[in-house]
């Protein structure tokens, strides 16, 4: 056997040994797979590797509040969050997550930088949505979104970052809060959303999506 063949054989043996010891990244039932690896090779299929999905069906996770992500993943795992857009994707994926993986996933996405997006809404809707975000709708008892989510929509702890979220996703979630009990941990949002009209919801969603992108 010549020298080149010996070198090739040695390389193949080395690679095989490395693969044998490396946890399968897509094995979501394997507790030895790190949260960051799951984020890059499983979660990225929908949310993007940096938490910036291209599809409006999936929420942006880049820069999301770490405490909030932990709470939502626990909710999916316990099947307490029952909105169809959530459980259809997340119940199975989260079922076997360990607390360590959940924490690592939250840390990964919290550390990512939100990307600049194309503005999705019409200017007049964005202006109307800004008024609701900053001042609420006093005659309907709707408080300003900024009072919980921050003046820049950045969120805080269990209050999620909503700035730069896809408008379509925000509309769907506000409708869930308003009309169902599918997110039982969000009782405050159910009260807040109760008196919003469909137009109010679309307007504030358009403003929030445009907020960091203007």
URHUZI-V453453 format. One record per residue. RES is the residue in one small letter. PHI is phi as a letter, one per 30 degrees, with the letter a starting at -180 (* if undefined). OMEGA is omega in degrees with one decimal (999 if undefined). BURIAL is b if it has 24 or more other ideal C-beta (glycine too) atoms within 12 Angstrom, else e. Layout:
BEGIN
res: [RES RES]
phi: [PHI PHI]
omega: [OMEGA OMEGA]
burial: [BURIAL BURIAL]
END
This chain:
BEGIN
res: [x x x x x x x x x x x x x x x x x x x x x x x x x x x x x x x x x x x x x x x x x x x x x x x x x x x x x x x x x x x x x x x x x x x x x x x x x x x x x x x x x x x x x x x x x x x x x x x x x x x x x x x x x x x x x x x x x x x x x x x x x x x x x x x x x x x x x x x x x x x x x x x x x x x x x x x x x x x x x x x x x x x x x x x x x x x x x x x x x x x x x x x x x x x x x x x x x x x x x x x x x x x x x x x x x x x x x x]
phi: [* d d d d d d d d d d d d d d d d d d d c c e d d c d d c c d d d d d d d d d d c b d d e c c i d c i c d d d d d c d d c d i d d e d d d e d d d d d d d d i d c c d e d d d d c c e d d d e c d d d d d e d d d d d d d d d d c d d d b d d c c d e d d d d d d d d d d d b i b e d c i c d d e d d c c j d c i d i a h d d d d c d i d e d d d d d d d d d d e d c b c d b d d c d d d d d d d e c d d e d e d d d d d d d d d d e d c d]
omega: [-176.4 -174.3 -178.6 179.2 177.8 179.0 -179.8 179.9 -179.6 179.1 -179.0 178.3 179.8 179.0 179.9 180.0 179.2 179.9 -178.8 -176.8 -176.4 177.3 179.1 -173.2 -177.8 177.2 -173.1 175.8 -177.3 -177.6 -179.2 177.0 -177.8 176.9 179.7 177.5 176.7 179.8 -175.2 -171.3 175.4 -178.5 -177.2 179.2 179.1 -172.0 -176.0 -176.4 -179.6 179.4 179.3 -177.2 176.8 -178.2 177.5 178.0 -174.6 -177.6 170.6 178.3 -179.4 179.6 -179.5 179.9 -176.7 -179.2 179.5 -179.9 177.4 -178.3 -178.7 177.9 175.5 178.3 176.6 -178.0 -179.5 -178.6 177.4 174.2 -167.2 177.7 -173.4 -178.8 177.8 -172.3 -179.8 -179.6 -163.3 -178.8 -178.1 -177.8 -174.5 -170.1 -174.4 179.7 174.2 176.8 178.9 179.2 178.9 179.7 -179.6 176.9 -179.7 178.9 -179.4 -175.0 177.2 -177.0 -177.3 -178.4 176.7 -179.8 175.3 -177.0 169.0 179.1 -171.9 -172.4 177.2 -176.5 -177.5 177.6 179.5 178.8 179.5 178.6 178.0 -179.9 178.7 -179.3 -174.5 -173.5 -177.3 174.5 -171.6 -176.3 176.2 -179.5 179.3 -178.6 175.7 176.1 -176.2 -176.7 177.1 -172.2 177.5 -175.8 177.6 -179.1 -173.3 -179.5 178.0 178.6 -176.3 174.7 -171.7 167.5 178.4 176.6 178.3 176.7 178.2 -177.2 -178.4 179.1 178.9 178.1 -179.4 -177.3 176.5 176.6 175.3 179.7 -173.0 -167.2 -173.9 172.5 -174.0 174.8 -171.8 179.6 -175.2 -178.1 178.6 -178.7 177.3 177.8 -178.7 -174.0 -171.1 -174.7 177.0 171.7 176.0 179.7 176.5 -177.4 -179.4 -178.6 -177.6 176.9 179.0 179.0 -177.5 178.8 -176.9 -169.0 -179.7 -173.0 -176.9 999]
burial: [e e e e e e e e e e e e e e e e e e e e e e e e e e e b e e e e b b b b b b b b e b b b e b b b b b b b b e e b e b b b b b b b b b e b b b b b b b b b b e e e b e b e b b b e e b b e b b e e b e e e b b b b b b b b b b e b e b e e b e e b b e e e b b e b b b e b b b e b b e e e e b b b b b e b b e e e b b b e e e b b b b b b b b b b b b b b b b b b b b e e e b b e b b e e b e e b b e e b e e e b b b b b b b b b b b b b b e]
END
